[in-house]
């Protein structure tokens, strides 16, 4: 059980994360909670972390809401940036764009197995996941522990460290990263087995809002 002040702190963090898609900083919490010092905020965070209501990292905006039994219906999945649905132009860096609270009924396993990217461009706008298309601007849910490639699903590929969403096909020594688009100018990326290409997970859901 939480005290009234501890619950208020958790509510403020939850509301801020839902509104802005990112966790508050210590300074922002100090102002929102009307605390005189950052130490007062830190003490509340320490208690909430011990009770599994949140976790904290060492980086900026590193508060992540937890999953205390019976208290949460969602898991906060990190938004790491953009992935091109075109040529692999978006650098695959794990930038912190906040989190997206997603129902535990949508996910299977630990939140650490997932991340979210926002689609840029149109090379996959006819690919469907759970009946929904991968449109420009949509958010895709990537499951990392899906290492087996197939020719029907969409995967996040890293080509020389650059990220792109594509379908997969292998023929002899060639690897094809295939678009599925209404825009005819999108063409396959043709690679060899010796090229630096790997899958970083499968697209398991898509959200447009």
C-alpha angles and dihedrals in degrees: 000000000000129000118241092259093047091050090048090053091050091048091052092051092046093049093047092049092049093048100045105022092237137076122261122253122241089254092052091049091049089057096041092049094041092235121163094218141022089240090069090055092047092054091056091047092050091055093046090049093051089053092049096245091123144357129220133209132194097254133085114288091006100151111120122186113239135213109249107182112271094002104083133047095181139055121217110236118196120244104219101184137264135337121196120238088200131042111349098267104135111088110235099235123147098238119172110244094160127258139293115220106225127183116258086228088068095048131064121204128352125351087234088072092066143062135169130232131183117233119239118195135359115273092113100039093120095049113104128207116185088346093305126111127234097242127177108275095021122127117239125204111221122199110206100198094065100101099156110095122213135175098244105055131066118246136189107242128193112212111188087335095311121117128231136160113230147138119257134235130166123199119173108308093341128097117202123200102199132202122215104201146139087225106089095202092074110099133184122271106234116207140165128234089254094058120103099257129133140159118250096189146310127276104245101169142005131211128196120186 
